[in-house]
Every structure is written in structure tokens, then in C-alpha cells.
């Protein structure tokens, strides 16, 4: 009789271990989470998680890598889609926000807030995935510049953009006035300096041709 393979169960345990670890790291911080906390959250006996990871550091690296792989799958598909630059940019912003705001998506926030806790030996693998992620954004930003949708994006603009997007995780609350899609629209308008549509005001006598000092 052939032995029944246990690989699917083992794979499921590993996935649950990584996801629960990400949640705990996000809620308590890497340093504030013990291996006992992880074992209790996953239903594994203390020490049995070593079957999948040798150390807590290995779990932290896996959390960060998993988050980046999931994000890469989405943004690389957007980068290859037949979209206009502005729409492609909007889709990237939306995907990025979903990555850090959607329920159960704790991977990237852990990357953002616990990067210093990651051992130097594990960083090159994570950095390689980050560079692939950033490459998609760089191409789209270049397309925006060439199309005239973003007149002069600089390195500082790019850093400010990601800083603003990532900080949203601190104040966004689901069920509020803005959902993620509407928030993505607002973010694109802000980054590309696009004014909201407004009704054309009736001109008063004698104001024809007058130009406002605050509008173009």
C-alpha cells in the first residue's frame, strides 16, 4: 500500500504559520512576538513550527517575501496590461493600497515597520523583490512623464508618493467615508496635481478676461 502524501497538509500549515505570524508581527511588532505566541495562534505545538522554519528570523523573512511576491503578481500584471499611462498609474495605486489596507494583508506593513529587525543575511532576497516592484512603478512614472500627465516627477516626488501611500495604513478605517477605490482616485488626483471638476461660475460684469492669481 502506498503511503498517503502529507505535503498538501504541510503546505497548508506553512501558509497558516506565515499568515498568523504576519498578523502578530503587525499587531505586536517582531520583538514583541514570541515563538510561543506564534505556536498558540497557529494551533501548533511549541517547537513544531521548526519543521518549517529554523528560527523566528526565518519566519520574518518569509512574511516579507510572501507579501512582495503577492504584490509583484498584481503590479506586474498591471504593468503588462494595455492601459493608458494615467489609468495604469491609478491601477498601481489601487493595488498598492489594497496590499496594505485589505483585511488579512499584514505582510507589507510588517516589511515597512520591522525592516530593521530583519537580519542582514536575509535582506538581499527581500531587496531583490523590492527592486522588481519598484521597476514597474518607475516604468509607469516614465510613461506618465512622456505623456504629459506628470510634468516633472523627481526622485523626491517618488519618495514622497510612497511615503504618503504607506502612511495611509496608520489612519485609514474601513467603513468610513472613503473606500479604497475612492481613496486611490483621490491619491492620483493629488500626486498628478489634477484639480477636481467644478461648476463654471457665472461671470460678474466687468470680469471678462480677468485671470485669478490662484488659478491658471
KEBADO-440516 format. One record per residue (C-alpha): chain; residue in three letters; x, y, z negated. Coordinates in nm, 2 decimals. Layout:
<recs>
 cadena residuo      u      v      w
      A     ALA      X      Y      Z
...
</recs>
This chain:
<recs>
 cadena residuo      u      v      w
      A     UNK   0.00   0.00   0.00
      A     UNK   0.13   0.34   0.10
      A     UNK   0.17   0.59  -0.18
      A     UNK  -0.05   0.89  -0.16
      A     UNK   0.14   1.21  -0.09
      A     UNK   0.12   1.47  -0.36
      A     UNK   0.26   1.75  -0.15
      A     UNK  -0.07   1.94  -0.10
      A     UNK  -0.13   1.95  -0.48
      A     UNK   0.23   2.05  -0.54
      A     UNK   0.19   2.33  -0.28
      A     UNK  -0.13   2.45  -0.44
      A     UNK   0.04   2.46  -0.78
      A     UNK   0.32   2.66  -0.64
      A     UNK   0.08   2.91  -0.48
      A     UNK  -0.12   2.95  -0.81
      A     UNK   0.21   2.99  -1.00
      A     UNK   0.33   3.27  -0.78
      A     UNK  -0.01   3.45  -0.78
      A     UNK  -0.06   3.43  -1.15
      A     UNK   0.30   3.54  -1.21
      A     UNK   0.24   3.84  -0.98
      A     UNK  -0.07   3.93  -1.18
      A     UNK   0.11   3.90  -1.51
      A     UNK   0.41   4.09  -1.39
      A     UNK   0.19   4.37  -1.27
      A     UNK  -0.01   4.39  -1.59
      A     UNK   0.27   4.35  -1.84
      A     UNK   0.59   4.41  -1.65
      A     UNK   0.85   4.15  -1.57
      A     UNK   1.03   4.19  -1.90
      A     UNK   0.70   4.18  -2.09
      A     UNK   0.60   3.85  -1.94
      A     UNK   0.73   3.52  -2.09
      A     UNK   0.76   3.18  -1.92
      A     UNK   0.50   3.07  -2.18
      A     UNK   0.26   3.34  -2.06
      A     UNK   0.31   3.20  -1.70
      A     UNK   0.25   2.84  -1.81
      A     UNK  -0.06   2.93  -2.00
      A     UNK  -0.21   3.14  -1.71
      A     UNK  -0.15   2.86  -1.46
      A     UNK  -0.25   2.57  -1.68
      A     UNK   0.09   2.41  -1.65
      A     UNK   0.27   2.26  -1.95
      A     UNK   0.55   2.47  -2.08
      A     UNK   0.86   2.39  -1.87
      A     UNK   0.68   2.20  -1.59
      A     UNK   0.70   2.51  -1.37
      A     UNK   1.07   2.44  -1.34
      A     UNK   0.97   2.18  -1.09
      A     UNK   0.90   2.47  -0.85
      A     UNK   1.14   2.74  -0.98
      A     UNK   1.45   2.71  -1.19
      A     UNK   1.43   3.05  -1.36
      A     UNK   1.18   3.33  -1.41
      A     UNK   1.41   3.53  -1.18
      A     UNK   1.33   3.29  -0.90
      A     UNK   0.96   3.35  -0.96
      A     UNK   1.01   3.72  -0.94
      A     UNK   1.19   3.69  -0.61
      A     UNK   0.92   3.46  -0.48
      A     UNK   0.65   3.71  -0.58
      A     UNK   0.82   3.99  -0.39
      A     UNK   0.90   3.77  -0.08
      A     UNK   0.54   3.64  -0.07
      A     UNK   0.40   4.00  -0.08
      A     UNK   0.62   4.11   0.20
      A     UNK   0.55   3.81   0.42
      A     UNK   0.18   3.87   0.39
      A     UNK   0.22   4.23   0.47
      A     UNK   0.45   4.16   0.76
      A     UNK   0.20   3.93   0.92
      A     UNK  -0.06   4.21   0.92
      A     UNK   0.16   4.50   1.03
      A     UNK   0.35   4.32   1.30
      A     UNK   0.01   4.22   1.45
      A     UNK  -0.09   4.59   1.44
      A     UNK   0.24   4.69   1.60
      A     UNK   0.18   4.45   1.89
      A     UNK  -0.19   4.54   1.94
      A     UNK  -0.29   4.76   2.24
      A     UNK  -0.38   5.07   2.04
      A     UNK  -0.31   5.44   2.08
      A     UNK  -0.04   5.57   1.85
      A     UNK  -0.28   5.76   1.62
      A     UNK  -0.51   5.46   1.59
      A     UNK  -0.21   5.22   1.53
      A     UNK  -0.09   5.45   1.26
      A     UNK  -0.43   5.46   1.10
      A     UNK  -0.44   5.08   1.10
      A     UNK  -0.10   5.06   0.94
      A     UNK  -0.20   5.30   0.67
      A     UNK  -0.52   5.10   0.60
      A     UNK  -0.32   4.77   0.59
      A     UNK  -0.07   4.92   0.35
      A     UNK  -0.34   5.04   0.12
      A     UNK  -0.52   4.71   0.13
      A     UNK  -0.19   4.54   0.04
      A     UNK  -0.15   4.74  -0.28
      A     UNK  -0.52   4.80  -0.37
      A     UNK  -0.72   4.49  -0.28
      A     UNK  -0.81   4.25  -0.57
      A     UNK  -0.55   3.99  -0.63
      A     UNK  -0.29   4.18  -0.43
      A     UNK  -0.03   4.22  -0.70
      A     UNK   0.28   4.13  -0.50
      A     UNK   0.38   4.47  -0.36
      A     UNK   0.31   4.66  -0.68
      A     UNK   0.55   4.42  -0.85
      A     UNK   0.81   4.49  -0.58
      A     UNK   0.76   4.87  -0.64
      A     UNK   0.77   4.87  -1.01
      A     UNK   1.00   4.58  -1.10
      A     UNK   1.27   4.61  -0.84
      A     UNK   1.54   4.69  -1.09
      A     UNK   1.46   4.36  -1.27
      A     UNK   1.55   4.16  -0.97
      A     UNK   1.89   4.00  -0.98
      A     UNK   2.14   4.14  -0.72
      A     UNK   2.19   3.80  -0.57
      A     UNK   1.82   3.78  -0.47
      A     UNK   1.79   4.13  -0.33
      A     UNK   1.94   4.07   0.03
      A     UNK   1.65   3.83   0.12
      A     UNK   1.39   4.09   0.00
      A     UNK   1.57   4.38   0.17
      A     UNK   1.57   4.19   0.50
      A     UNK   1.19   4.16   0.48
      A     UNK   1.16   4.52   0.38
      A     UNK   1.36   4.63   0.69
      A     UNK   1.13   4.43   0.92
      A     UNK   0.83   4.60   0.76
      A     UNK   0.99   4.95   0.79
      A     UNK   1.09   4.88   1.16
      A     UNK   0.72   4.85   1.26
      A     UNK   0.65   5.18   1.09
      A     UNK   0.95   5.35   1.25
      A     UNK   0.84   5.25   1.59
      A     UNK   0.48   5.38   1.54
      A     UNK   0.61   5.71   1.39
      A     UNK   0.83   5.75   1.70
      A     UNK   0.53   5.68   1.92
      A     UNK   0.33   5.95   1.73
      A     UNK   0.61   6.20   1.78
      A     UNK   0.63   6.12   2.16
      A     UNK   0.25   6.15   2.20
      A     UNK   0.25   6.48   2.02
      A     UNK   0.03   6.35   1.73
      A     UNK   0.31   6.41   1.48
      A     UNK   0.51   6.71   1.59
      A     UNK   0.82   6.67   1.38
      A     UNK   0.84   6.38   1.14
      A     UNK   1.16   6.38   0.95
      A     UNK   1.32   6.13   0.71
      A     UNK   1.18   6.33   0.42
      A     UNK   0.83   6.31   0.58
      A     UNK   0.86   5.94   0.59
      A     UNK   0.98   5.91   0.23
      A     UNK   0.70   6.15   0.11
      A     UNK   0.45   5.94   0.31
      A     UNK   0.54   5.61   0.14
      A     UNK   0.57   5.78  -0.20
      A     UNK   0.22   5.92  -0.17
      A     UNK   0.07   5.59  -0.04
      A     UNK   0.24   5.38  -0.31
      A     UNK   0.14   5.62  -0.59
      A     UNK  -0.23   5.57  -0.50
      A     UNK  -0.22   5.24  -0.69
      A     UNK  -0.20   5.44  -1.01
      A     UNK  -0.52   5.64  -0.97
      A     UNK  -0.74   5.46  -0.72
      A     UNK  -1.05   5.29  -0.87
      A     UNK  -1.28   5.06  -0.67
      A     UNK  -1.64   5.16  -0.67
      A     UNK  -1.56   5.53  -0.66
      A     UNK  -1.65   5.79  -0.40
      A     UNK  -1.38   5.67  -0.16
      A     UNK  -1.33   5.32  -0.04
      A     UNK  -1.00   5.20   0.11
      A     UNK  -1.12   5.27   0.47
      A     UNK  -1.22   5.63   0.39
      A     UNK  -0.90   5.68   0.19
      A     UNK  -0.70   5.57   0.49
      A     UNK  -0.88   5.83   0.71
      A     UNK  -0.80   6.10   0.45
      A     UNK  -0.44   5.99   0.43
      A     UNK  -0.39   6.00   0.81
      A     UNK  -0.55   6.35   0.83
      A     UNK  -0.32   6.47   0.55
      A     UNK   0.00   6.32   0.70
      A     UNK  -0.07   6.44   1.05
      A     UNK  -0.18   6.78   0.93
      A     UNK  -0.52   6.74   1.11
      A     UNK  -0.79   6.98   1.00
      A     UNK  -1.13   6.85   0.92
      A     UNK  -1.40   6.93   1.17
      A     UNK  -1.61   7.23   1.06
      A     UNK  -1.90   7.41   1.20
      A     UNK  -1.82   7.71   1.41
      A     UNK  -1.92   8.02   1.21
      A     UNK  -2.12   8.29   1.37
      A     UNK  -1.90   8.59   1.45
      A     UNK  -1.98   8.92   1.30
      A     UNK  -2.00   9.23   1.52
      A     UNK  -1.66   9.36   1.59
      A     UNK  -1.47   9.04   1.50
      A     UNK  -1.44   8.90   1.85
      A     UNK  -1.08   8.81   1.93
      A     UNK  -0.97   8.86   1.57
      A     UNK  -0.73   8.59   1.45
      A     UNK  -0.72   8.47   1.10
      A     UNK  -0.39   8.49   0.91
      A     UNK  -0.46   8.15   0.76
      A     UNK  -0.57   7.96   1.07
      A     UNK  -0.44   7.91   1.42
</recs>
